[in-house]
Amino acid sequence: MIRILAVDDEKPIAELLRLTLGRAGYQCVCACDGFEAANIIERETFDLILLDIMLPGIDGFELMDYIRSTEIPVIFLTAKNAVADRVKGLRMGAEDYIIKPFDVLELLARVDGVLRRHGKLQTTLRIGDLQINTLSMQVNRGGGEIPLTRKEYELLLLFARNPGVVLSKATIYERVWGGEYPEQTRTVELHIQRMKKKLGWEEQLRPVYGLGYRLEGGV
């Protein structure tokens, strides 16, 4: 699973990044300052870092000096929009530079672009005889397209990127719908049932009693 570190001291933005990237099938870890980010990078492995510049403690430019030795690609995500700052960030080795406020669809497109350049992003996922094209968001079997709604597609992508992992209803709801899971809703169950019927996945996608759902097999 693709792991992304988001370093931003603004909690609403950090939460937006966590939810947006999670719904796209990525695992997002957040850090609120440069010191915390450096400690996390020492302990854990990431495929991409989204890095604010104006951080307490160690700022983004100083942290970038440390990150370069790890060879983890970086996208600067900041309110500093001066040309000199953009040039400095790119010359330090950043892959891209996104100005706040940003559009989440553009952010995801930039993230996908960087991951693809570094060979970390699969544009086609395969599960048995099923093919998922993450660029066109089309799902095919035997050359024929299987029509899915947007939520059904997002559910499929979430399970495809987490094969063998038990995903709770709360996790599924947060990743696909965003926000806190409402205990009384049956939204998750109903969408999964419709998706399973369209895909013929009665055996592949199984409920795990008291825990959630698990996709058997792998991509």
C-alpha atoms as a printed R data frame, in Angstrom:
    type eleno elety resid chain resno       x       y       z
1   ATOM     1    CA   MET     A     1   0.000   0.000   0.000
2   ATOM     2    CA   ILE     A     2   1.271   3.486  -0.896
3   ATOM     3    CA   ARG     A     3   2.203   5.428   2.265
4   ATOM     4    CA   ILE     A     4   2.274   9.237   2.287
5   ATOM     5    CA   LEU     A     5   3.512  11.543   5.046
6   ATOM     6    CA   ALA     A     6   1.710  14.902   5.253
7   ATOM     7    CA   VAL     A     7   3.583  17.551   7.260
8   ATOM     8    CA   ASP     A     8   1.376  20.536   8.100
9   ATOM     9    CA   ASP     A     9   0.770  22.410  11.351
10  ATOM    10    CA   GLU     A    10  -2.762  23.474  10.326
11  ATOM    11    CA   LYS     A    11  -5.005  20.740  11.733
12  ATOM    12    CA   PRO     A    12  -7.940  21.310   9.307
13  ATOM    13    CA   ILE     A    13  -5.605  20.952   6.322
14  ATOM    14    CA   ALA     A    14  -3.875  17.906   7.809
15  ATOM    15    CA   GLU     A    15  -7.276  16.283   8.361
16  ATOM    16    CA   LEU     A    16  -8.376  17.162   4.813
17  ATOM    17    CA   LEU     A    17  -5.221  15.542   3.441
18  ATOM    18    CA   ARG     A    18  -5.714  12.435   5.567
19  ATOM    19    CA   LEU     A    19  -9.316  11.985   4.444
20  ATOM    20    CA   THR     A    20  -8.673  12.866   0.776
21  ATOM    21    CA   LEU     A    21  -5.696  10.547   0.417
22  ATOM    22    CA   GLY     A    22  -7.413   7.822   2.407
23  ATOM    23    CA   ARG     A    23 -10.457   7.909   0.145
24  ATOM    24    CA   ALA     A    24  -8.099   7.572  -2.844
25  ATOM    25    CA   GLY     A    25  -6.718   4.347  -1.368
26  ATOM    26    CA   TYR     A    26  -3.496   5.699   0.142
27  ATOM    27    CA   GLN     A    27  -2.354   5.446   3.747
28  ATOM    28    CA   CYS     A    28  -1.677   8.943   5.092
29  ATOM    29    CA   VAL     A    29   0.317   9.680   8.242
30  ATOM    30    CA   CYS     A    30   0.305  13.270   9.542
31  ATOM    31    CA   ALA     A    31   2.955  15.275  11.397
32  ATOM    32    CA   CYS     A    32   2.377  18.777  12.798
33  ATOM    33    CA   ASP     A    33   5.948  20.091  12.892
34  ATOM    34    CA   GLY     A    34   9.405  19.505  11.474
35  ATOM    35    CA   PHE     A    35  10.832  17.712  14.516
36  ATOM    36    CA   GLU     A    36   7.948  15.228  14.627
37  ATOM    37    CA   ALA     A    37   8.246  14.649  10.876
38  ATOM    38    CA   ALA     A    38  11.993  13.954  11.114
39  ATOM    39    CA   ASN     A    39  11.416  11.424  13.898
40  ATOM    40    CA   ILE     A    40   8.675   9.667  11.916
41  ATOM    41    CA   ILE     A    41  10.849   9.509   8.783
42  ATOM    42    CA   GLU     A    42  13.625   7.862  10.820
43  ATOM    43    CA   ARG     A    43  11.260   5.115  12.024
44  ATOM    44    CA   GLU     A    44   8.981   4.520   9.050
45  ATOM    45    CA   THR     A    45   9.072   4.155   5.258
46  ATOM    46    CA   PHE     A    46   7.101   6.414   2.909
47  ATOM    47    CA   ASP     A    47   6.551   6.637  -0.839
48  ATOM    48    CA   LEU     A    48   5.869  10.399  -0.873
49  ATOM    49    CA   ILE     A    49   5.984  13.398   1.462
50  ATOM    50    CA   LEU     A    50   3.660  16.422   1.285
51  ATOM    51    CA   LEU     A    51   5.584  19.194   3.003
52  ATOM    52    CA   ASP     A    52   4.494  22.606   4.237
53  ATOM    53    CA   ILE     A    53   7.197  25.283   4.398
54  ATOM    54    CA   MET     A    54   6.044  27.399   7.341
55  ATOM    55    CA   LEU     A    55   6.379  24.916  10.201
56  ATOM    56    CA   PRO     A    56   7.188  25.411  13.879
57  ATOM    57    CA   GLY     A    57  10.627  24.204  14.937
58  ATOM    58    CA   ILE     A    58  12.280  23.081  11.706
59  ATOM    59    CA   ASP     A    59  10.771  24.741   8.634
60  ATOM    60    CA   GLY     A    60  10.065  22.901   5.400
61  ATOM    61    CA   PHE     A    61  13.221  24.051   3.617
62  ATOM    62    CA   GLU     A    62  15.408  22.878   6.517
63  ATOM    63    CA   LEU     A    63  13.571  19.560   6.668
64  ATOM    64    CA   MET     A    64  14.007  19.160   2.912
65  ATOM    65    CA   ASP     A    65  17.781  19.081   3.418
66  ATOM    66    CA   TYR     A    66  17.312  16.031   5.645
67  ATOM    67    CA   ILE     A    67  14.744  14.338   3.400
68  ATOM    68    CA   ARG     A    68  16.978  14.501   0.301
69  ATOM    69    CA   SER     A    69  19.265  11.813   1.717
70  ATOM    70    CA   THR     A    70  16.293   9.432   1.981
71  ATOM    71    CA   GLU     A    71  15.412   9.847  -1.728
72  ATOM    72    CA   ILE     A    72  11.704  10.070  -0.847
73  ATOM    73    CA   PRO     A    73   9.940  12.310  -3.409
74  ATOM    74    CA   VAL     A    74   8.540  15.553  -1.975
75  ATOM    75    CA   ILE     A    75   5.733  17.878  -2.988
76  ATOM    76    CA   PHE     A    76   5.786  21.265  -1.276
77  ATOM    77    CA   LEU     A    77   2.269  22.253  -0.183
78  ATOM    78    CA   THR     A    78   2.302  25.813   1.092
79  ATOM    79    CA   ALA     A    79   0.753  29.278   1.181
80  ATOM    80    CA   LYS     A    80   4.099  30.826   0.175
81  ATOM    81    CA   ASN     A    81   3.453  31.705  -3.459
82  ATOM    82    CA   ALA     A    82   6.412  33.945  -4.251
83  ATOM    83    CA   VAL     A    83   8.327  32.889  -7.360
84  ATOM    84    CA   ALA     A    84  11.571  32.871  -5.367
85  ATOM    85    CA   ASP     A    85  10.122  30.351  -2.892
86  ATOM    86    CA   ARG     A    86   8.861  28.092  -5.678
87  ATOM    87    CA   VAL     A    87  12.216  28.207  -7.443
88  ATOM    88    CA   LYS     A    88  14.054  27.494  -4.180
89  ATOM    89    CA   GLY     A    89  11.831  24.510  -3.420
90  ATOM    90    CA   LEU     A    90  12.241  23.004  -6.874
91  ATOM    91    CA   ARG     A    91  15.994  23.582  -6.881
92  ATOM    92    CA   MET     A    92  16.231  21.780  -3.543
93  ATOM    93    CA   GLY     A    93  14.838  18.710  -5.273
94  ATOM    94    CA   ALA     A    94  11.078  18.891  -4.738
95  ATOM    95    CA   GLU     A    95   9.026  17.135  -7.416
96  ATOM    96    CA   ASP     A    96   6.224  19.708  -7.373
97  ATOM    97    CA   TYR     A    97   4.988  22.829  -5.587
98  ATOM    98    CA   ILE     A    98   1.275  23.302  -4.786
99  ATOM    99    CA   ILE     A    99  -0.116  26.608  -3.505
100 ATOM   100    CA   LYS     A   100  -2.767  26.736  -0.770
101 ATOM   101    CA   PRO     A   101  -5.718  26.842  -1.019
102 ATOM   102    CA   PHE     A   102  -5.742  23.879  -3.386
103 ATOM   103    CA   ASP     A   103  -8.344  21.825  -5.206
104 ATOM   104    CA   VAL     A   104  -8.380  18.230  -3.934
105 ATOM   105    CA   LEU     A   105  -8.748  16.778  -7.436
106 ATOM   106    CA   GLU     A   106  -5.688  18.702  -8.610
107 ATOM   107    CA   LEU     A   107  -3.806  17.550  -5.506
108 ATOM   108    CA   LEU     A   108  -4.620  13.911  -6.247
109 ATOM   109    CA   ALA     A   109  -3.597  14.338  -9.885
110 ATOM   110    CA   ARG     A   110  -0.237  15.821  -8.813
111 ATOM   111    CA   VAL     A   111   0.279  13.054  -6.241
112 ATOM   112    CA   ASP     A   112  -0.510  10.371  -8.818
113 ATOM   113    CA   GLY     A   113   1.845  12.032 -11.301
114 ATOM   114    CA   VAL     A   114   4.802  12.012  -8.911
115 ATOM   115    CA   LEU     A   115   4.151   8.436  -7.793
116 ATOM   116    CA   ARG     A   116   3.885   7.346 -11.406
117 ATOM   117    CA   ARG     A   117   7.195   9.023 -12.355
118 ATOM   118    CA   HIS     A   118   8.883   7.126  -9.546
119 ATOM   119    CA   GLY     A   119   7.346   3.812 -10.566
120 ATOM   120    CA   LYS     A   120   5.338   3.553  -7.356
121 ATOM   121    CA   LEU     A   121   1.844   3.746  -8.816
122 ATOM   122    CA   GLN     A   122   0.135   1.010 -10.733
123 ATOM   123    CA   THR     A   123  -2.287   2.339 -13.327
124 ATOM   124    CA   THR     A   124  -3.832  -1.099 -13.799
125 ATOM   125    CA   LEU     A   125  -4.776  -3.336 -10.899
126 ATOM   126    CA   ARG     A   126  -5.699  -6.987 -11.510
127 ATOM   127    CA   ILE     A   127  -7.742  -9.266  -9.287
128 ATOM   128    CA   GLY     A   128  -8.315 -12.611 -10.935
129 ATOM   129    CA   ASP     A   129  -9.964 -11.822 -14.267
130 ATOM   130    CA   LEU     A   130 -10.885  -8.284 -13.180
131 ATOM   131    CA   GLN     A   131  -8.936  -5.237 -14.438
132 ATOM   132    CA   ILE     A   132  -9.140  -1.787 -12.813
133 ATOM   133    CA   ASN     A   133  -7.788   1.198 -14.734
134 ATOM   134    CA   THR     A   134  -7.106   3.902 -12.152
135 ATOM   135    CA   LEU     A   135  -6.664   6.600 -14.798
136 ATOM   136    CA   SER     A   136  -9.974   6.139 -16.614
137 ATOM   137    CA   MET     A   137 -11.705   4.657 -13.508
138 ATOM   138    CA   GLN     A   138 -12.980   1.794 -15.650
139 ATOM   139    CA   VAL     A   139 -13.456  -1.777 -14.466
140 ATOM   140    CA   ASN     A   140 -13.318  -4.547 -17.078
141 ATOM   141    CA   ARG     A   141 -13.669  -8.298 -17.267
142 ATOM   142    CA   GLY     A   142 -12.969 -10.171 -20.481
143 ATOM   143    CA   GLY     A   143 -12.929  -6.956 -22.509
144 ATOM   144    CA   GLY     A   144 -16.344  -5.833 -21.264
145 ATOM   145    CA   GLU     A   145 -16.809  -2.893 -18.899
146 ATOM   146    CA   ILE     A   146 -18.614  -3.390 -15.593
147 ATOM   147    CA   PRO     A   147 -20.599  -0.217 -14.800
148 ATOM   148    CA   LEU     A   148 -20.064   0.936 -11.212
149 ATOM   149    CA   THR     A   149 -21.220   4.062  -9.415
150 ATOM   150    CA   ARG     A   150 -18.541   6.409  -8.075
151 ATOM   151    CA   LYS     A   151 -18.914   5.064  -4.526
152 ATOM   152    CA   GLU     A   152 -18.850   1.462  -5.723
153 ATOM   153    CA   TYR     A   153 -15.647   2.202  -7.658
154 ATOM   154    CA   GLU     A   154 -14.054   3.857  -4.602
155 ATOM   155    CA   LEU     A   155 -15.003   0.828  -2.500
156 ATOM   156    CA   LEU     A   156 -13.483  -1.517  -5.071
157 ATOM   157    CA   LEU     A   157 -10.267   0.518  -5.211
158 ATOM   158    CA   LEU     A   158 -10.009   0.555  -1.415
159 ATOM   159    CA   PHE     A   159 -10.280  -3.236  -1.182
160 ATOM   160    CA   ALA     A   160  -8.023  -3.775  -4.226
161 ATOM   161    CA   ARG     A   161  -5.254  -1.755  -2.585
162 ATOM   162    CA   ASN     A   162  -5.682  -3.595   0.731
163 ATOM   163    CA   PRO     A   163  -5.988  -7.295  -0.180
164 ATOM   164    CA   GLY     A   164  -6.200  -9.638   2.775
165 ATOM   165    CA   VAL     A   165  -6.683  -6.745   5.212
166 ATOM   166    CA   VAL     A   166  -9.786  -6.611   7.398
167 ATOM   167    CA   LEU     A   167 -11.364  -3.189   6.923
168 ATOM   168    CA   SER     A   168 -13.875  -2.106   9.550
169 ATOM   169    CA   LYS     A   169 -17.115  -0.392   8.592
170 ATOM   170    CA   ALA     A   170 -15.865   2.764  10.293
171 ATOM   171    CA   THR     A   171 -12.649   2.713   8.235
172 ATOM   172    CA   ILE     A   172 -14.546   2.042   5.012
173 ATOM   173    CA   TYR     A   173 -17.018   4.853   5.692
174 ATOM   174    CA   GLU     A   174 -14.254   7.301   6.570
175 ATOM   175    CA   ARG     A   175 -12.201   6.467   3.465
176 ATOM   176    CA   VAL     A   176 -15.101   6.483   0.966
177 ATOM   177    CA   TRP     A   177 -17.689   8.855   2.395
178 ATOM   178    CA   GLY     A   178 -15.525  10.968   4.727
179 ATOM   179    CA   GLY     A   179 -16.322  11.911   8.286
180 ATOM   180    CA   GLU     A   180 -17.208   9.859  11.332
181 ATOM   181    CA   TYR     A   181 -19.082   6.591  10.890
182 ATOM   182    CA   PRO     A   182 -22.757   6.891  11.958
183 ATOM   183    CA   GLU     A   183 -23.510   3.709  13.923
184 ATOM   184    CA   GLN     A   184 -27.121   3.375  12.764
185 ATOM   185    CA   THR     A   185 -26.446   3.603   9.020
186 ATOM   186    CA   ARG     A   186 -26.441   0.612   6.658
187 ATOM   187    CA   THR     A   187 -24.835   2.608   3.830
188 ATOM   188    CA   VAL     A   188 -21.633   0.568   3.845
189 ATOM   189    CA   GLU     A   189 -23.419  -2.799   3.806
190 ATOM   190    CA   LEU     A   190 -25.821  -1.779   1.027
191 ATOM   191    CA   HIS     A   191 -23.103  -0.410  -1.259
192 ATOM   192    CA   ILE     A   192 -20.888  -3.443  -0.688
193 ATOM   193    CA   GLN     A   193 -23.763  -5.799  -1.470
194 ATOM   194    CA   ARG     A   194 -24.504  -3.974  -4.749
195 ATOM   195    CA   MET     A   195 -20.833  -3.939  -5.690
196 ATOM   196    CA   LYS     A   196 -20.415  -7.654  -4.925
197 ATOM   197    CA   LYS     A   197 -23.444  -8.506  -7.062
198 ATOM   198    CA   LYS     A   198 -22.131  -6.517 -10.054
199 ATOM   199    CA   LEU     A   199 -18.673  -8.079  -9.758
200 ATOM   200    CA   GLY     A   200 -19.807 -11.600  -8.853
201 ATOM   201    CA   TRP     A   201 -17.696 -11.336  -5.699
202 ATOM   202    CA   GLU     A   202 -19.844 -13.292  -3.255
203 ATOM   203    CA   GLU     A   203 -16.867 -15.533  -2.459
204 ATOM   204    CA   GLN     A   204 -13.977 -13.054  -2.832
205 ATOM   205    CA   LEU     A   205 -15.249 -10.267  -0.542
206 ATOM   206    CA   ARG     A   206 -16.248 -11.759   2.775
207 ATOM   207    CA   PRO     A   207 -17.628 -10.284   5.985
208 ATOM   208    CA   VAL     A   208 -15.510 -10.919   9.079
209 ATOM   209    CA   TYR     A   209 -17.895 -11.267  11.991
210 ATOM   210    CA   GLY     A   210 -17.734  -8.341  14.369
211 ATOM   211    CA   LEU     A   211 -14.804  -6.747  12.527
212 ATOM   212    CA   GLY     A   212 -15.653  -5.722   8.947
213 ATOM   213    CA   TYR     A   213 -14.835  -7.031   5.467
214 ATOM   214    CA   ARG     A   214 -11.814  -8.671   3.842
215 ATOM   215    CA   LEU     A   215 -10.918  -9.193   0.177
216 ATOM   216    CA   GLU     A   216  -9.480 -12.670  -0.231
217 ATOM   217    CA   GLY     A   217  -6.514 -13.083  -2.559
218 ATOM   218    CA   GLY     A   218  -4.356 -10.271  -3.953
219 ATOM   219    CA   VAL     A   219  -3.945  -7.758  -6.731
